Amino acid sequence: MLNRNERHRMGSKGFLGPIGDDLPSLIPLILALVFFFGTFTFAFNVFNEKNADFQADLTVMNIARALKGTSLISSTDDFEKGCKSLNVTGLRFRAVITNIYSAREAYPYGDIDNPEPPPQNAYNIKEFITQTNPETGSPEDYPLICDNISGTEIAGQISDEESAENYFRRREQLVRIYPVAVQHNGVVYPMHLVVMAWRG
């Protein structure tokens, strides 16, 4: 049973209880906690993004290391062996060996016989085609290209220049270029290995 003082206190105006009386001091504390956890979440997201970019850089370096070896591509067998050794997950990649940077005369702009201009994006870079060197039989043309999209749905989405441009417009590309040498028909030519990776 409540005594007289307790009944008077409960019926008094402005009494909100212990928590109600401390509410003005709780508001800054709550705001400080919201600000702290918001800042922490933002910093954590930035860290994850930077870490993902760093891992992508490492993956591209590993792809290049496997494909170029000592930077001398002496046979198609070496290139194919390096390509098959790759097991890339989390990223899509396309790596080509091209002479577009070292033999620009082979890709003239506005030439009547070859009207194709230099590529405007990395995916449209034309790969160099050498020849296989089998122990028996005649040599066959072999494009120096390695990727993990052949035979997938993505290959159909970037089957031509226009569709490739639309596809990559929505994706951030990581492109690295490495100098290499390629032995072709008994002659060593300076070329470049272009590795392009993206999250698909």
C-alpha positions, -999 to 999 in steps of 0.1 A, spaced: 0 0 0 14 34 -10 19 60 17 9 96 13 42 109 0 44 82 -27 9 89 -39 16 126 -40 49 121 -60 32 99 -86 4 123 -91 27 153 -95 31 169 -128 64 166 -147 76 134 -130 88 109 -157 107 84 -135 144 79 -131 151 73 -169 129 103 -178 148 126 -156 181 115 -172 168 117 -208 185 150 -216 219 135 -207 212 103 -226 205 120 -259 242 132 -264 254 98 -254 231 80 -279 242 104 -307 279 98 -298 274 61 -301 256 64 -334 284 86 -347 311 62 -334 296 31 -350 288 49 -382 324 61 -385 336 26 -376 314 10 -403 326 35 -429 362 29 -421 357 -9 -422 340 -7 -456 369 15 -469 394 -10 -456 376 -39 -472 375 -21 -506 412 -12 -504 420 -48 -494 400 -62 -524 418 -38 -547 452 -50 -533 442 -86 -537 432 -79 -574 466 -64 -580 483 -95 -566 461 -117 -587 470 -98 -619 507 -100 -610 504 -138 -605 487 -142 -638 515 -122 -655 542 -142 -637 527 -175 -648 522 -165 -685 555 -146 -692 578 -167 -671 613 -154 -679 597 -128 -703 607 -149 -733 579 -168 -749 599 -194 -768 571 -218 -777 533 -220 -776 537 -250 -753 552 -228 -725 524 -203 -729 497 -229 -728 513 -246 -698 514 -213 -679 477 -206 -688 465 -240 -676 483 -236 -643 462 -206 -634 433 -211 -610 418 -176 -606 386 -172 -585 367 -140 -577 380 -122 -608 375 -125 -645 405 -120 -666 418 -118 -702 455 -118 -710 468 -113 -745 503 -110 -760 502 -83 -786 526 -62 -808 502 -33 -810 526 -12 -789 558 -23 -805 547 -25 -841 522 3 -846 527 2 -883 507 -31 -883 477 -12 -869 475 20 -889 446 44 -885 426 50 -917 447 26 -938 428 14 -969 439 -22 -964 435 -22 -927 409 5 -916 408 -8 -880 421 19 -856 440 11 -824 417 -2 -797 400 23 -775 398 -2 -746 419 -30 -734 394 -57 -743 396 -49 -780 433 -53 -782 442 -78 -810 462 -107 -798 493 -118 -818 490 -150 -837 520 -172 -839 524 -208 -850 525 -240 -830 557 -260 -832 546 -297 -832 571 -325 -833 552 -340 -863 528 -325 -888 524 -290 -901 523 -259 -878 489 -243 -870 480 -207 -861 479 -201 -824 465 -169 -808 485 -159 -777 455 -154 -754 445 -168 -720 413 -161 -701 388 -177 -678 357 -166 -697 358 -189 -727 327 -210 -729 309 -190 -703 279 -167 -705 302 -137 -703 318 -147 -736 285 -143 -753 279 -109 -737 311 -95 -751 311 -112 -785 315 -80 -805 329 -45 -799 295 -28 -792 284 -54 -766 318 -54 -750 317 -16 -747 283 -18 -730 294 -46 -707 326 -29 -695 309 5 -691 294 -8 -658 326 -24 -646 359 -12 -632 388 -27 -651 423 -34 -638 448 -33 -667 486 -41 -665 511 -42 -693 544 -61 -692 571 -62 -719 579 -96 -732 598 -112 -761 582 -138 -784 600 -162 -807 581 -164 -840 594 -183 -870 629 -184 -856 630 -146 -848 626 -130 -814 602 -100 -815 596 -74 -787 559 -75 -776 537 -68 -746 516 -89 -723 483 -71 -715 464 -85 -685 429 -71 -679 409 -82 -649 375 -72 -635 349 -84 -611 321 -102 -630 
